[in-house]
Amino acid sequence: MATNVDTAKNTAQDAQDQYFRVTDQVPEEVWYWAALGSIIVSASLFLMGKRDWSNFVGQWPPTFLLFGLFHKVLRPSK
C-alpha cells in the first residue's frame, strides 16, 4: 500500500516539475494580458452575434489568472 502512495506522490511531483519547466519561460505579465485579451475577444464575438463562441472564450480569463496566481504563489522568489 505504501508503494501506491509513493508512486502517486512521485507522479504529482513530476507533473508539478513539468508545469514549472514550461511556465518559468513565460513572463508573469503574459497571463494578465492573455486574460484581458480573451475578455476583449469574447466581447467582440458577443457583439458580432456569435454567442456560443463568446461564452466559450469568456471562460478563459479565470484560467489564465489562476495559472499566473498559482505560479506566483508557488514560485514567489522568481
mmCIF file of the N, C-alpha and C atoms, coordinates in Angstrom:
data_MODEL
# 
_entry.id   MODEL 
# 
loop_
_atom_site.group_PDB 
_atom_site.id 
_atom_site.type_symbol 
_atom_site.label_atom_id 
_atom_site.label_alt_id 
_atom_site.label_comp_id 
_atom_site.label_asym_id 
_atom_site.label_entity_id 
_atom_site.label_seq_id 
_atom_site.pdbx_PDB_ins_code 
_atom_site.Cartn_x 
_atom_site.Cartn_y 
_atom_site.Cartn_z 
_atom_site.occupancy 
_atom_site.B_iso_or_equiv 
_atom_site.pdbx_formal_charge 
_atom_site.auth_seq_id 
_atom_site.auth_comp_id 
_atom_site.auth_asym_id 
_atom_site.auth_atom_id 
_atom_site.pdbx_PDB_model_num 
ATOM 1   N N  . MET A 1 1  ? 0.826   -1.197 0.000   1.00 0.00 ? 1  MET A N  1 
ATOM 2   C CA . MET A 1 1  ? 0.000   0.000  0.000   1.00 0.00 ? 1  MET A CA 1 
ATOM 3   C C  . MET A 1 1  ? 0.867   1.257  0.000   1.00 0.00 ? 1  MET A C  1 
ATOM 4   N N  . ALA A 1 2  ? 1.978   1.223  0.715   1.00 0.00 ? 2  ALA A N  1 
ATOM 5   C CA . ALA A 1 2  ? 2.847   2.393  0.784   1.00 0.00 ? 2  ALA A CA 1 
ATOM 6   C C  . ALA A 1 2  ? 3.453   2.709  -0.577  1.00 0.00 ? 2  ALA A C  1 
ATOM 7   N N  . THR A 1 3  ? 3.682   1.684  -1.388  1.00 0.00 ? 3  THR A N  1 
ATOM 8   C CA . THR A 1 3  ? 4.268   1.942  -2.701  1.00 0.00 ? 3  THR A CA 1 
ATOM 9   C C  . THR A 1 3  ? 3.279   2.675  -3.604  1.00 0.00 ? 3  THR A C  1 
ATOM 10  N N  . ASN A 1 4  ? 1.994   2.412  -3.457  1.00 0.00 ? 4  ASN A N  1 
ATOM 11  C CA . ASN A 1 4  ? 0.991   3.135  -4.241  1.00 0.00 ? 4  ASN A CA 1 
ATOM 12  C C  . ASN A 1 4  ? 0.985   4.616  -3.882  1.00 0.00 ? 4  ASN A C  1 
ATOM 13  N N  . VAL A 1 5  ? 1.112   4.915  -2.608  1.00 0.00 ? 5  VAL A N  1 
ATOM 14  C CA . VAL A 1 5  ? 1.137   6.308  -2.149  1.00 0.00 ? 5  VAL A CA 1 
ATOM 15  C C  . VAL A 1 5  ? 2.408   6.980  -2.642  1.00 0.00 ? 5  VAL A C  1 
ATOM 16  N N  . ASP A 1 6  ? 3.537   6.284  -2.537  1.00 0.00 ? 6  ASP A N  1 
ATOM 17  C CA . ASP A 1 6  ? 4.796   6.851  -3.013  1.00 0.00 ? 6  ASP A CA 1 
ATOM 18  C C  . ASP A 1 6  ? 4.768   7.094  -4.515  1.00 0.00 ? 6  ASP A C  1 
ATOM 19  N N  . THR A 1 7  ? 4.192   6.177  -5.263  1.00 0.00 ? 7  THR A N  1 
ATOM 20  C CA . THR A 1 7  ? 4.090   6.327  -6.713  1.00 0.00 ? 7  THR A CA 1 
ATOM 21  C C  . THR A 1 7  ? 3.225   7.523  -7.065  1.00 0.00 ? 7  THR A C  1 
ATOM 22  N N  . ALA A 1 8  ? 2.098   7.664  -6.380  1.00 0.00 ? 8  ALA A N  1 
ATOM 23  C CA . ALA A 1 8  ? 1.212   8.807  -6.629  1.00 0.00 ? 8  ALA A CA 1 
ATOM 24  C C  . ALA A 1 8  ? 1.903   10.115 -6.268  1.00 0.00 ? 8  ALA A C  1 
ATOM 25  N N  . LYS A 1 9  ? 2.655   10.113 -5.177  1.00 0.00 ? 9  LYS A N  1 
ATOM 26  C CA . LYS A 1 9  ? 3.365   11.316 -4.754  1.00 0.00 ? 9  LYS A CA 1 
ATOM 27  C C  . LYS A 1 9  ? 4.440   11.696 -5.770  1.00 0.00 ? 9  LYS A C  1 
ATOM 28  N N  . ASN A 1 10 ? 5.163   10.706 -6.269  1.00 0.00 ? 10 ASN A N  1 
ATOM 29  C CA . ASN A 1 10 ? 6.194   10.973 -7.271  1.00 0.00 ? 10 ASN A CA 1 
ATOM 30  C C  . ASN A 1 10 ? 5.585   11.459 -8.577  1.00 0.00 ? 10 ASN A C  1 
ATOM 31  N N  . THR A 1 11 ? 4.442   10.891 -8.960  1.00 0.00 ? 11 THR A N  1 
ATOM 32  C CA . THR A 1 11 ? 3.763   11.314 -10.180 1.00 0.00 ? 11 THR A CA 1 
ATOM 33  C C  . THR A 1 11 ? 3.303   12.763 -10.064 1.00 0.00 ? 11 THR A C  1 
ATOM 34  N N  . ALA A 1 12 ? 2.757   13.124 -8.922  1.00 0.00 ? 12 ALA A N  1 
ATOM 35  C CA . ALA A 1 12 ? 2.307   14.509 -8.698  1.00 0.00 ? 12 ALA A CA 1 
ATOM 36  C C  . ALA A 1 12 ? 3.492   15.469 -8.724  1.00 0.00 ? 12 ALA A C  1 
ATOM 37  N N  . GLN A 1 13 ? 4.601   15.072 -8.134  1.00 0.00 ? 13 GLN A N  1 
ATOM 38  C CA . GLN A 1 13 ? 5.799   15.918 -8.127  1.00 0.00 ? 13 GLN A CA 1 
ATOM 39  C C  . GLN A 1 13 ? 6.348   16.086 -9.539  1.00 0.00 ? 13 GLN A C  1 
ATOM 40  N N  . ASP A 1 14 ? 6.333   15.016 -10.314 1.00 0.00 ? 14 ASP A N  1 
ATOM 41  C CA . ASP A 1 14 ? 6.800   15.089 -11.703 1.00 0.00 ? 14 ASP A CA 1 
ATOM 42  C C  . ASP A 1 14 ? 5.920   16.028 -12.530 1.00 0.00 ? 14 ASP A C  1 
ATOM 43  N N  . ALA A 1 15 ? 4.609   15.958 -12.320 1.00 0.00 ? 15 ALA A N  1 
ATOM 44  C CA . ALA A 1 15 ? 3.686   16.830 -13.045 1.00 0.00 ? 15 ALA A CA 1 
ATOM 45  C C  . ALA A 1 15 ? 3.932   18.292 -12.671 1.00 0.00 ? 15 ALA A C  1 
ATOM 46  N N  . GLN A 1 16 ? 4.162   18.554 -11.391 1.00 0.00 ? 16 GLN A N  1 
ATOM 47  C CA . GLN A 1 16 ? 4.416   19.920 -10.945 1.00 0.00 ? 16 GLN A CA 1 
ATOM 48  C C  . GLN A 1 16 ? 5.745   20.427 -11.510 1.00 0.00 ? 16 GLN A C  1 
ATOM 49  N N  . ASP A 1 17 ? 6.767   19.598 -11.509 1.00 0.00 ? 17 ASP A N  1 
ATOM 50  C CA . ASP A 1 17 ? 8.059   19.992 -12.077 1.00 0.00 ? 17 ASP A CA 1 
ATOM 51  C C  . ASP A 1 17 ? 7.937   20.303 -13.567 1.00 0.00 ? 17 ASP A C  1 
ATOM 52  N N  . GLN A 1 18 ? 7.177   19.486 -14.278 1.00 0.00 ? 18 GLN A N  1 
ATOM 53  C CA . GLN A 1 18 ? 6.972   19.717 -15.711 1.00 0.00 ? 18 GLN A CA 1 
ATOM 54  C C  . GLN A 1 18 ? 6.220   21.028 -15.941 1.00 0.00 ? 18 GLN A C  1 
ATOM 55  N N  . TYR A 1 19 ? 5.206   21.301 -15.125 1.00 0.00 ? 19 TYR A N  1 
ATOM 56  C CA . TYR A 1 19 ? 4.456   22.566 -15.226 1.00 0.00 ? 19 TYR A CA 1 
ATOM 57  C C  . TYR A 1 19 ? 5.395   23.753 -15.053 1.00 0.00 ? 19 TYR A C  1 
ATOM 58  N N  . PHE A 1 20 ? 6.249   23.707 -14.044 1.00 0.00 ? 20 PHE A N  1 
ATOM 59  C CA . PHE A 1 20 ? 7.145   24.828 -13.785 1.00 0.00 ? 20 PHE A CA 1 
ATOM 60  C C  . PHE A 1 20 ? 8.225   24.963 -14.851 1.00 0.00 ? 20 PHE A C  1 
ATOM 61  N N  . ARG A 1 21 ? 8.670   23.870 -15.448 1.00 0.00 ? 21 ARG A N  1 
ATOM 62  C CA . ARG A 1 21 ? 9.635   23.966 -16.549 1.00 0.00 ? 21 ARG A CA 1 
ATOM 63  C C  . ARG A 1 21 ? 9.051   24.771 -17.707 1.00 0.00 ? 21 ARG A C  1 
ATOM 64  N N  . VAL A 1 22 ? 7.775   24.578 -17.970 1.00 0.00 ? 22 VAL A N  1 
ATOM 65  C CA . VAL A 1 22 ? 7.119   25.288 -19.067 1.00 0.00 ? 22 VAL A CA 1 
ATOM 66  C C  . VAL A 1 22 ? 6.807   26.728 -18.663 1.00 0.00 ? 22 VAL A C  1 
ATOM 67  N N  . THR A 1 23 ? 6.206   26.921 -17.509 1.00 0.00 ? 23 THR A N  1 
ATOM 68  C CA . THR A 1 23 ? 5.740   28.259 -17.123 1.00 0.00 ? 23 THR A CA 1 
ATOM 69  C C  . THR A 1 23 ? 6.860   29.186 -16.655 1.00 0.00 ? 23 THR A C  1 
ATOM 70  N N  . ASP A 1 24 ? 8.009   28.651 -16.271 1.00 0.00 ? 24 ASP A N  1 
ATOM 71  C CA . ASP A 1 24 ? 9.125   29.532 -15.906 1.00 0.00 ? 24 ASP A CA 1 
ATOM 72  C C  . ASP A 1 24 ? 9.598   30.345 -17.098 1.00 0.00 ? 24 ASP A C  1 
ATOM 73  N N  . GLN A 1 25 ? 9.324   29.877 -18.297 1.00 0.00 ? 25 GLN A N  1 
ATOM 74  C CA . GLN A 1 25 ? 9.737   30.569 -19.507 1.00 0.00 ? 25 GLN A CA 1 
ATOM 75  C C  . GLN A 1 25 ? 8.743   31.661 -19.915 1.00 0.00 ? 25 GLN A C  1 
ATOM 76  N N  . VAL A 1 26 ? 7.578   31.682 -19.279 1.00 0.00 ? 26 VAL A N  1 
ATOM 77  C CA . VAL A 1 26 ? 6.534   32.654 -19.625 1.00 0.00 ? 26 VAL A CA 1 
ATOM 78  C C  . VAL A 1 26 ? 6.605   33.825 -18.643 1.00 0.00 ? 26 VAL A C  1 
ATOM 79  N N  . PRO A 1 27 ? 6.796   35.056 -19.148 1.00 0.00 ? 27 PRO A N  1 
ATOM 80  C CA . PRO A 1 27 ? 6.797   36.211 -18.240 1.00 0.00 ? 27 PRO A CA 1 
ATOM 81  C C  . PRO A 1 27 ? 5.450   36.334 -17.513 1.00 0.00 ? 27 PRO A C  1 
ATOM 82  N N  . GLU A 1 28 ? 5.507   36.849 -16.306 1.00 0.00 ? 28 GLU A N  1 
ATOM 83  C CA . GLU A 1 28 ? 4.319   36.943 -15.452 1.00 0.00 ? 28 GLU A CA 1 
ATOM 84  C C  . GLU A 1 28 ? 3.201   37.768 -16.080 1.00 0.00 ? 28 GLU A C  1 
ATOM 85  N N  . GLU A 1 29 ? 3.574   38.824 -16.790 1.00 0.00 ? 29 GLU A N  1 
ATOM 86  C CA . GLU A 1 29 ? 2.577   39.716 -17.378 1.00 0.00 ? 29 GLU A CA 1 
ATOM 87  C C  . GLU A 1 29 ? 1.772   39.046 -18.487 1.00 0.00 ? 29 GLU A C  1 
ATOM 88  N N  . VAL A 1 30 ? 2.296   38.011 -19.094 1.00 0.00 ? 30 VAL A N  1 
ATOM 89  C CA . VAL A 1 30 ? 1.608   37.341 -20.196 1.00 0.00 ? 30 VAL A CA 1 
ATOM 90  C C  . VAL A 1 30 ? 0.270   36.778 -19.738 1.00 0.00 ? 30 VAL A C  1 
ATOM 91  N N  . TRP A 1 31 ? 0.215   36.240 -18.512 1.00 0.00 ? 31 TRP A N  1 
ATOM 92  C CA . TRP A 1 31 ? -1.040  35.665 -18.016 1.00 0.00 ? 31 TRP A CA 1 
ATOM 93  C C  . TRP A 1 31 ? -2.121  36.734 -17.914 1.00 0.00 ? 31 TRP A C  1 
ATOM 94  N N  . TYR A 1 32 ? -1.750  37.923 -17.444 1.00 0.00 ? 32 TYR A N  1 
ATOM 95  C CA . TYR A 1 32 ? -2.724  39.006 -17.287 1.00 0.00 ? 32 TYR A CA 1 
ATOM 96  C C  . TYR A 1 32 ? -3.165  39.562 -18.636 1.00 0.00 ? 32 TYR A C  1 
ATOM 97  N N  . TRP A 1 33 ? -2.223  39.708 -19.563 1.00 0.00 ? 33 TRP A N  1 
ATOM 98  C CA . TRP A 1 33 ? -2.576  40.184 -20.898 1.00 0.00 ? 33 TRP A CA 1 
ATOM 99  C C  . TRP A 1 33 ? -3.426  39.156 -21.641 1.00 0.00 ? 33 TRP A C  1 
ATOM 100 N N  . ALA A 1 34 ? -3.143  37.863 -21.422 1.00 0.00 ? 34 ALA A N  1 
ATOM 101 C CA . ALA A 1 34 ? -3.963  36.828 -22.057 1.00 0.00 ? 34 ALA A CA 1 
ATOM 102 C C  . ALA A 1 34 ? -5.400  36.892 -21.531 1.00 0.00 ? 34 ALA A C  1 
ATOM 103 N N  . ALA A 1 35 ? -5.552  37.115 -20.230 1.00 0.00 ? 35 ALA A N  1 
ATOM 104 C CA . ALA A 1 35 ? -6.898  37.238 -19.654 1.00 0.00 ? 35 ALA A CA 1 
ATOM 105 C C  . ALA A 1 35 ? -7.615  38.452 -20.218 1.00 0.00 ? 35 ALA A C  1 
ATOM 106 N N  . LEU A 1 36 ? -6.937  39.591 -20.275 1.00 0.00 ? 36 LEU A N  1 
ATOM 107 C CA . LEU A 1 36 ? -7.546  40.800 -20.816 1.00 0.00 ? 36 LEU A CA 1 
ATOM 108 C C  . LEU A 1 36 ? -7.889  40.623 -22.292 1.00 0.00 ? 36 LEU A C  1 
ATOM 109 N N  . GLY A 1 37 ? -6.992  40.022 -23.043 1.00 0.00 ? 37 GLY A N  1 
ATOM 110 C CA . GLY A 1 37 ? -7.243  39.785 -24.461 1.00 0.00 ? 37 GLY A CA 1 
ATOM 111 C C  . GLY A 1 37 ? -8.431  38.885 -24.695 1.00 0.00 ? 37 GLY A C  1 
ATOM 112 N N  . SER A 1 38 ? -8.573  37.846 -23.877 1.00 0.00 ? 38 SER A N  1 
ATOM 113 C CA . SER A 1 38 ? -9.710  36.943 -24.061 1.00 0.00 ? 38 SER A CA 1 
ATOM 114 C C  . SER A 1 38 ? -11.026 37.617 -23.684 1.00 0.00 ? 38 SER A C  1 
ATOM 115 N N  . ILE A 1 39 ? -10.996 38.547 -22.751 1.00 0.00 ? 39 ILE A N  1 
ATOM 116 C CA . ILE A 1 39 ? -12.205 39.310 -22.422 1.00 0.00 ? 39 ILE A CA 1 
ATOM 117 C C  . ILE A 1 39 ? -12.610 40.177 -23.612 1.00 0.00 ? 39 ILE A C  1 
ATOM 118 N N  . ILE A 1 40 ? -11.631 40.823 -24.226 1.00 0.00 ? 40 ILE A N  1 
ATOM 119 C CA . ILE A 1 40 ? -11.907 41.673 -25.389 1.00 0.00 ? 40 ILE A CA 1 
ATOM 120 C C  . ILE A 1 40 ? -12.418 40.839 -26.562 1.00 0.00 ? 40 ILE A C  1 
ATOM 121 N N  . VAL A 1 41 ? -11.789 39.691 -26.800 1.00 0.00 ? 41 VAL A N  1 
ATOM 122 C CA . VAL A 1 41 ? -12.240 38.813 -27.892 1.00 0.00 ? 41 VAL A CA 1 
ATOM 123 C C  . VAL A 1 41 ? -13.653 38.314 -27.610 1.00 0.00 ? 41 VAL A C  1 
ATOM 124 N N  . SER A 1 42 ? -13.924 37.952 -26.362 1.00 0.00 ? 42 SER A N  1 
ATOM 125 C CA . SER A 1 42 ? -15.256 37.479 -26.002 1.00 0.00 ? 42 SER A CA 1 
ATOM 126 C C  . SER A 1 42 ? -16.308 38.565 -26.236 1.00 0.00 ? 42 SER A C  1 
ATOM 127 N N  . ALA A 1 43 ? -15.996 39.794 -25.841 1.00 0.00 ? 43 ALA A N  1 
ATOM 128 C CA . ALA A 1 43 ? -16.941 40.898 -26.050 1.00 0.00 ? 43 ALA A CA 1 
ATOM 129 C C  . ALA A 1 43 ? -17.159 41.153 -27.546 1.00 0.00 ? 43 ALA A C  1 
ATOM 130 N N  . SER A 1 44 ? -16.078 41.059 -28.314 1.00 0.00 ? 44 SER A N  1 
ATOM 131 C CA . SER A 1 44 ? -16.196 41.260 -29.764 1.00 0.00 ? 44 SER A CA 1 
ATOM 132 C C  . SER A 1 44 ? -17.066 40.181 -30.399 1.00 0.00 ? 44 SER A C  1 
ATOM 133 N N  . LEU A 1 45 ? -16.853 38.953 -29.993 1.00 0.00 ? 45 LEU A N  1 
ATOM 134 C CA . LEU A 1 45 ? -17.668 37.856 -30.521 1.00 0.00 ? 45 LEU A CA 1 
ATOM 135 C C  . LEU A 1 45 ? -19.136 38.043 -30.145 1.00 0.00 ? 45 LEU A C  1 
ATOM 136 N N  . PHE A 1 46 ? -19.383 38.513 -28.941 1.00 0.00 ? 46 PHE A N  1 
ATOM 137 C CA . PHE A 1 46 ? -20.749 38.761 -28.497 1.00 0.00 ? 46 PHE A CA 1 
ATOM 138 C C  . PHE A 1 46 ? -21.420 39.821 -29.375 1.00 0.00 ? 46 PHE A C  1 
ATOM 139 N N  . LEU A 1 47 ? -20.682 40.889 -29.648 1.00 0.00 ? 47 LEU A N  1 
ATOM 140 C CA . LEU A 1 47 ? -21.235 41.962 -30.472 1.00 0.00 ? 47 LEU A CA 1 
ATOM 141 C C  . LEU A 1 47 ? -21.443 41.530 -31.919 1.00 0.00 ? 47 LEU A C  1 
ATOM 142 N N  . MET A 1 48 ? -20.663 40.551 -32.376 1.00 0.00 ? 48 MET A N  1 
ATOM 143 C CA . MET A 1 48 ? -20.831 40.032 -33.745 1.00 0.00 ? 48 MET A CA 1 
ATOM 144 C C  . MET A 1 48 ? -21.939 38.994 -33.829 1.00 0.00 ? 48 MET A C  1 
ATOM 145 N N  . GLY A 1 49 ? -22.548 38.677 -32.677 1.00 0.00 ? 49 GLY A N  1 
ATOM 146 C CA . GLY A 1 49 ? -23.663 37.737 -32.676 1.00 0.00 ? 49 GLY A CA 1 
ATOM 147 C C  . GLY A 1 49 ? -23.269 36.281 -32.536 1.00 0.00 ? 49 GLY A C  1 
ATOM 148 N N  . LYS A 1 50 ? -22.011 36.017 -32.255 1.00 0.00 ? 50 LYS A N  1 
ATOM 149 C CA . LYS A 1 50 ? -21.533 34.633 -32.082 1.00 0.00 ? 50 LYS A CA 1 
ATOM 150 C C  . LYS A 1 50 ? -21.533 34.304 -30.587 1.00 0.00 ? 50 LYS A C  1 
ATOM 151 N N  . ARG A 1 51 ? -22.726 34.104 -30.072 1.00 0.00 ? 51 ARG A N  1 
ATOM 152 C CA . ARG A 1 51 ? -22.915 33.945 -28.629 1.00 0.00 ? 51 ARG A CA 1 
ATOM 153 C C  . ARG A 1 51 ? -22.216 32.697 -28.065 1.00 0.00 ? 51 ARG A C  1 
ATOM 154 N N  . ASP A 1 52 ? -22.288 31.589 -28.773 1.00 0.00 ? 52 ASP A N  1 
ATOM 155 C CA . ASP A 1 52 ? -21.665 30.362 -28.272 1.00 0.00 ? 52 ASP A CA 1 
ATOM 156 C C  . ASP A 1 52 ? -20.149 30.515 -28.167 1.00 0.00 ? 52 ASP A C  1 
ATOM 157 N N  . TRP A 1 53 ? -19.532 31.082 -29.200 1.00 0.00 ? 53 TRP A N  1 
ATOM 158 C CA . TRP A 1 53 ? -18.091 31.309 -29.166 1.00 0.00 ? 53 TRP A CA 1 
ATOM 159 C C  . TRP A 1 53 ? -17.735 32.337 -28.097 1.00 0.00 ? 53 TRP A C  1 
ATOM 160 N N  . SER A 1 54 ? -18.582 33.328 -27.931 1.00 0.00 ? 54 SER A N  1 
ATOM 161 C CA . SER A 1 54 ? -18.349 34.345 -26.912 1.00 0.00 ? 54 SER A CA 1 
ATOM 162 C C  . SER A 1 54 ? -18.320 33.723 -25.515 1.00 0.00 ? 54 SER A C  1 
ATOM 163 N N  . ASN A 1 55 ? -19.263 32.842 -25.240 1.00 0.00 ? 55 ASN A N  1 
ATOM 164 C CA . ASN A 1 55 ? -19.288 32.156 -23.947 1.00 0.00 ? 55 ASN A CA 1 
ATOM 165 C C  . ASN A 1 55 ? -18.070 31.260 -23.770 1.00 0.00 ? 55 ASN A C  1 
ATOM 166 N N  . PHE A 1 56 ? -17.675 30.586 -24.843 1.00 0.00 ? 56 PHE A N  1 
ATOM 167 C CA . PHE A 1 56 ? -16.510 29.697 -24.779 1.00 0.00 ? 56 PHE A CA 1 
ATOM 168 C C  . PHE A 1 56 ? -15.243 30.483 -24.444 1.00 0.00 ? 56 PHE A C  1 
ATOM 169 N N  . VAL A 1 57 ? -14.987 31.547 -25.196 1.00 0.00 ? 57 VAL A N  1 
ATOM 170 C CA . VAL A 1 57 ? -13.791 32.354 -24.974 1.00 0.00 ? 57 VAL A CA 1 
ATOM 171 C C  . VAL A 1 57 ? -13.892 33.112 -23.651 1.00 0.00 ? 57 VAL A C  1 
ATOM 172 N N  . GLY A 1 58 ? -15.099 33.474 -23.249 1.00 0.00 ? 58 GLY A N  1 
ATOM 173 C CA . GLY A 1 58 ? -15.306 34.204 -21.999 1.00 0.00 ? 58 GLY A CA 1 
ATOM 174 C C  . GLY A 1 58 ? -14.978 33.404 -20.759 1.00 0.00 ? 58 GLY A C  1 
ATOM 175 N N  . GLN A 1 59 ? -14.807 32.116 -20.889 1.00 0.00 ? 59 GLN A N  1 
ATOM 176 C CA . GLN A 1 59 ? -14.442 31.276 -19.747 1.00 0.00 ? 59 GLN A CA 1 
ATOM 177 C C  . GLN A 1 59 ? -12.925 31.154 -19.575 1.00 0.00 ? 59 GLN A C  1 
ATOM 178 N N  . TRP A 1 60 ? -12.149 31.700 -20.488 1.00 0.00 ? 60 TRP A N  1 
ATOM 179 C CA . TRP A 1 60 ? -10.692 31.604 -20.410 1.00 0.00 ? 60 TRP A CA 1 
ATOM 180 C C  . TRP A 1 60 ? -10.036 32.522 -19.382 1.00 0.00 ? 60 TRP A C  1 
ATOM 181 N N  . PRO A 1 61 ? -10.507 33.762 -19.161 1.00 0.00 ? 61 PRO A N  1 
ATOM 182 C CA . PRO A 1 61 ? -9.778  34.663 -18.258 1.00 0.00 ? 61 PRO A CA 1 
ATOM 183 C C  . PRO A 1 61 ? -9.505  34.097 -16.859 1.00 0.00 ? 61 PRO A C  1 
ATOM 184 N N  . PRO A 1 62 ? -10.469 33.469 -16.206 1.00 0.00 ? 62 PRO A N  1 
ATOM 185 C CA . PRO A 1 62 ? -10.144 32.931 -14.882 1.00 0.00 ? 62 PRO A CA 1 
ATOM 186 C C  . PRO A 1 62 ? -9.039  31.876 -14.929 1.00 0.00 ? 62 PRO A C  1 
ATOM 187 N N  . THR A 1 63 ? -9.010  31.114 -16.003 1.00 0.00 ? 63 THR A N  1 
ATOM 188 C CA . THR A 1 63 ? -7.978  30.092 -16.139 1.00 0.00 ? 63 THR A CA 1 
ATOM 189 C C  . THR A 1 63 ? -6.606  30.742 -16.267 1.00 0.00 ? 63 THR A C  1 
ATOM 190 N N  . PHE A 1 64 ? -6.495  31.762 -17.116 1.00 0.00 ? 64 PHE A N  1 
ATOM 191 C CA . PHE A 1 64 ? -5.215  32.451 -17.264 1.00 0.00 ? 64 PHE A CA 1 
ATOM 192 C C  . PHE A 1 64 ? -4.777  33.093 -15.950 1.00 0.00 ? 64 PHE A C  1 
ATOM 193 N N  . LEU A 1 65 ? -5.718  33.729 -15.259 1.00 0.00 ? 65 LEU A N  1 
ATOM 194 C CA . LEU A 1 65 ? -5.383  34.375 -13.989 1.00 0.00 ? 65 LEU A CA 1 
ATOM 195 C C  . LEU A 1 65 ? -4.978  33.354 -12.928 1.00 0.00 ? 65 LEU A C  1 
ATOM 196 N N  . LEU A 1 66 ? -5.634  32.213 -12.920 1.00 0.00 ? 66 LEU A N  1 
ATOM 197 C CA . LEU A 1 66 ? -5.262  31.176 -11.956 1.00 0.00 ? 66 LEU A CA 1 
ATOM 198 C C  . LEU A 1 66 ? -3.897  30.578 -12.266 1.00 0.00 ? 66 LEU A C  1 
ATOM 199 N N  . PHE A 1 67 ? -3.566  30.422 -13.550 1.00 0.00 ? 67 PHE A N  1 
ATOM 200 C CA . PHE A 1 67 ? -2.218  29.959 -13.897 1.00 0.00 ? 67 PHE A CA 1 
ATOM 201 C C  . PHE A 1 67 ? -1.176  30.936 -13.365 1.00 0.00 ? 67 PHE A C  1 
ATOM 202 N N  . GLY A 1 68 ? -1.395  32.226 -13.579 1.00 0.00 ? 68 GLY A N  1 
ATOM 203 C CA . GLY A 1 68 ? -0.461  33.232 -13.094 1.00 0.00 ? 68 GLY A CA 1 
ATOM 204 C C  . GLY A 1 68 ? -0.376  33.268 -11.583 1.00 0.00 ? 68 GLY A C  1 
ATOM 205 N N  . LEU A 1 69 ? -1.511  33.191 -10.917 1.00 0.00 ? 69 LEU A N  1 
ATOM 206 C CA . LEU A 1 69 ? -1.531  33.202 -9.457  1.00 0.00 ? 69 LEU A CA 1 
ATOM 207 C C  . LEU A 1 69 ? -0.877  31.959 -8.882  1.00 0.00 ? 69 LEU A C  1 
ATOM 208 N N  . PHE A 1 70 ? -1.184  30.803 -9.438  1.00 0.00 ? 70 PHE A N  1 
ATOM 209 C CA . PHE A 1 70 ? -0.606  29.548 -8.986  1.00 0.00 ? 70 PHE A CA 1 
ATOM 210 C C  . PHE A 1 70 ? 0.914   29.597 -9.110  1.00 0.00 ? 70 PHE A C  1 
ATOM 211 N N  . HIS A 1 71 ? 1.384   30.112 -10.223 1.00 0.00 ? 71 HIS A N  1 
ATOM 212 C CA . HIS A 1 71 ? 2.824   30.191 -10.438 1.00 0.00 ? 71 HIS A CA 1 
ATOM 213 C C  . HIS A 1 71 ? 3.468   31.175 -9.472  1.00 0.00 ? 71 HIS A C  1 
ATOM 214 N N  . LYS A 1 72 ? 2.801   32.300 -9.231  1.00 0.00 ? 72 LYS A N  1 
ATOM 215 C CA . LYS A 1 72 ? 3.356   33.321 -8.329  1.00 0.00 ? 72 LYS A CA 1 
ATOM 216 C C  . LYS A 1 72 ? 3.388   32.847 -6.882  1.00 0.00 ? 72 LYS A C  1 
ATOM 217 N N  . VAL A 1 73 ? 2.359   32.141 -6.465  1.00 0.00 ? 73 VAL A N  1 
ATOM 218 C CA . VAL A 1 73 ? 2.287   31.670 -5.077  1.00 0.00 ? 73 VAL A CA 1 
ATOM 219 C C  . VAL A 1 73 ? 3.308   30.563 -4.819  1.00 0.00 ? 73 VAL A C  1 
ATOM 220 N N  . LEU A 1 74 ? 3.479   29.679 -5.758  1.00 0.00 ? 74 LEU A N  1 
ATOM 221 C CA . LEU A 1 74 ? 4.394   28.566 -5.542  1.00 0.00 ? 74 LEU A CA 1 
ATOM 222 C C  . LEU A 1 74 ? 5.842   28.886 -5.884  1.00 0.00 ? 74 LEU A C  1 
ATOM 223 N N  . ARG A 1 75 ? 6.073   29.937 -6.652  1.00 0.00 ? 75 ARG A N  1 
ATOM 224 C CA . ARG A 1 75 ? 7.433   30.354 -7.004  1.00 0.00 ? 75 ARG A CA 1 
ATOM 225 C C  . ARG A 1 75 ? 7.598   31.850 -6.728  1.00 0.00 ? 75 ARG A C  1 
ATOM 226 N N  . PRO A 1 76 ? 7.445   32.271 -5.466  1.00 0.00 ? 76 PRO A N  1 
ATOM 227 C CA . PRO A 1 76 ? 7.484   33.721 -5.185  1.00 0.00 ? 76 PRO A CA 1 
ATOM 228 C C  . PRO A 1 76 ? 8.864   34.335 -5.387  1.00 0.00 ? 76 PRO A C  1 
ATOM 229 N N  . SER A 1 77 ? 9.936   33.549 -5.339  1.00 0.00 ? 77 SER A N  1 
ATOM 230 C CA . SER A 1 77 ? 11.277  34.115 -5.442  1.00 0.00 ? 77 SER A CA 1 
ATOM 231 C C  . SER A 1 77 ? 11.657  34.450 -6.873  1.00 0.00 ? 77 SER A C  1 
ATOM 232 N N  . LYS A 1 78 ? 10.882  33.982 -7.852  1.00 0.00 ? 78 LYS A N  1 
ATOM 233 C CA . LYS A 1 78 ? 11.270  34.224 -9.245  1.00 0.00 ? 78 LYS A CA 1 
ATOM 234 C C  . LYS A 1 78 ? 10.471  35.349 -9.842  1.00 0.00 ? 78 LYS A C  1 
# 
